[in-house]
Structures are given as structure tokens and as C-alpha cells.
Amino acid sequence: MIQTQNIKGLIFREAENNNIRAIVDIHNSNVRGENGTNENGFLLAKISEEEVLNNLNNSTQYFVAVNESDDIVGYLSVSKPKITDEFLNQIVWEDNDSKNKIINHQEQHLYIQVLATKQEYMGKGIAQFMYKSLYENFPQTLFSSFIVTKPIFNQRSLIFHKKQGFRHIGTFQSPQLMDLQNYESILMFKDIG
């Protein structure tokens, strides 16, 4: 079982089934429009306990950050990306090297689906701790994540990922995604090698 501890007393570990409710609560408290502003970053849509359980049963890994009081203060989910040629062709790539790395090294590639913390723990290093723990537990891994840039802009996420050493390697656009017209997100990439 993956478990990392740091000096703040936080523990990073794989989520267990009894953590699903906390994961859903953290996720749904970070959905756009829930806090009146998107300045603290946001997730696009709410999830249910059934969706998390289904994801767990279909190769998505969930990790949680737990404090000294045994409270879950953040979580992230990762999976092996299921990249189709059709999807690859929809991305406007910044360079061919990045595209080739993603195509040719899928076994070492993890897609970061979600990173979220409890609202009251934002800006306290929880997300940095979770990413640092992820890097330590998955060395020699390529990490990717999409960040929404249009019609709403997740600037906090972009700044965070750049500070973590991620770089913009591609752009995905769609006339509509969910309720968002003229949707755009950028593909961020980090190679832990």
C-alpha cells in the first residue's frame, strides 16, 4: 500500500472504500459555482458515491491526504489514459516530441483526473504535498492533466501546475462540452525521469 508522511503530519495514502463519502464531499465543494467565484480553482461537474466506486472498479486510483486528526483534507485521482487516435487528432500539439512521448510511453503515463482539497485547507500546501507524494511513489512516470481555459479559465490550476514543473504541450477545443460553449482546455505535461 502506498503511504507517504511529511513533517506537517499529513499522510498520503490510497483511498479506501470508507473514504468515498469524504472524496465526494471535497469534490462537490469545489465544483464551479459552488463558492460564488472560480478564483480558487474549480472542477467542472459534481460526482456521486456510485461514480467514485465505479471509477475505483475501472482502474482509477484515488489517493487521499489525511491530517493528524484522521480527517481527509484532499484527494487526487489518476488513471492510465485511454488515448484513441481520434482524440489525439483533436489536440493541437505544441511540438511533436511531446506527442510522441505520450504515444510511445503509455505504460509510464498517468493522467491526473482530479486534484482537490477541502476549501478551508486551500493555500496550505496540501495540493503540493499530494503531488510531491505522487512523484515519489511513481518515479519514472509521465504525468498529464487538462486545465480549462475557455469559456471559463482555471487560472489557479494553471499557476499551480506551472509551479510544479508542468508545461503546456497541447490544446483541446470543442464546440460544446457539457454546458460550456466554445470549450478549450490545455494539456499540461510533466516527465519524472
Secondary structure, 3 states (H helix, E strand, C coil): CCEEECCCCCEEEECCHHHHHHHHHHHHHCECCCCCCCCCCCECCCCCHHHHHHHHCCCCEEEEEECCCCCEEEEEEEECCCCCHHHHHHEEECCHHHHHHHHHCHHHEEEEEEEEECHHHCCCCHHHHHHHHHHHHCCCEEEEEEEEEECCCCHHHHHHHHHCCCEEEEEEEEEEECCEEEEEEEEEEEEEC
